[in-house]
Amino acid sequence: MPDGFDAPDDVIQPGPVKNGGWMVGPLWDSVHIIFAPLWWLAFAIVVVKLGFRDLSFQFGGRTFDFWLTFALTVTMAHVFSVVYRSHVNREVFGQFKVRFVVVPLSLFIAFSVSKTLFMFGMVFAVWFDNYHSSMQTFGYGRIYDMRAGNPPLVGRRLDMGMALLAYLGPILAGATFADSFDDWSRFGEVGLPALMNFPGWALQHQMWLTVPILVVGGLYVVFYIYSYWRLAQRGYRVSKQKVATWVTLVVVSVYTFGFNTFGVAFIVMECFHSWQYFATVWWSEKNTCKHAFHVEKLPFGKTPAGTVLTFVLMFGIALAFGAWTSVFGTTHAEFSLFLVVELMHYWYDGFIWSVRKKQVA
């Protein structure tokens, strides 16, 4: 099936529109998926304007930045939530036991015994996170295309390129570029001073990235719009939900990563991404988790109260893990565990979407 780059001039014949083109419905999609970046950006602006940005608290003799801790807790809670799609879902777990058991255990042992491997894992996780986040929006766009009745491969590579540009472009060319190298300073602790000094060199030469990204990125946006215009002339059905999702992401990503005007880029981008993921996991896995938690066996298990209990269990456990990560964790073994869970989230989520594509479509 053609995908927009090399599609011949044959006619595209869309199928029927499913669910009005929505994943779940107009209100649910607007709140949890399409405009989630705007809601979180607005929230961050209000926090800053009201003078609450510099809140802090003390725990265990340590001082914590409230909002960074909040964002890290939410982020790691969403990272943990992949277990509801991988390990808790018996259908998926049964197909990939090696990936779900042997690989994370091996990584945990490696990170625990080698601080050097741990540091490389930390650095890799930062960029894997950016790739994973871009692919989440890419996935929503593909779902909206399928809901609109379009063939599943039409425009796929176009969307993948736009997803990577929307996330990585503002990071590499913008004000938060330096933040991507925060962990590199710790390479000195493992006897790798050359890598510790790399961020300084990268910042001095950032302009060599900024100019090409602005030029190539601008040309790609024009090419992307033109390509979809061509596809529409041949029968491709434009999804208004997909367009709104992309426009919202691009505006918020450029504004936060590119300029970081309020110093809250991490909070905005990680929180809206986590919000979208929580909503998706609840939509796709609530029945699986209700069964796994044996809520259905309770006297009220099949009532709305049972659904509420499932929600509390799913996200209460996830948030507890997030709090452990951001506040209570202190040992290297704990941080190794947190890093493994983070990396496995990015890895698992991608192929689980592929495994369950028939269910999400």
Buried (B, 14 or more C-beta within 10 A) or exposed (E): EBBBEEBEEEEBEBEEBBEEBBBEEEEBBBEBBBBBBBBBBEBBBEBBEEEEBEEEEEEEEEEBBBBBBBBBBBBBBBBBBBBBBBBBBEEBBEEBEEBBEEBBEEBBEBBBEBBEBBBBBBBBBBEBBBBBBBBBBBBBBBBBBBBBBBBBBBBBEBBBBBBBBBBBBBBBBBBBBEEBBEBBEBBBEBEBEEBBBBBEEBEEEBEEBBEEBEEEBEEBBEBBEEBBEEBEEBBBBEBEBBBBBBEBBBBBBBBBBBEBEBBBBBBBBBBBBBBBBBBBBBBBBBEBBBBBBEBEEBEEBEEEEBBEBBBEBBBEBBBBBBBBBBBEBEEEEBBBBBBBBBBBBBBBBBBBBEBBBEEBE
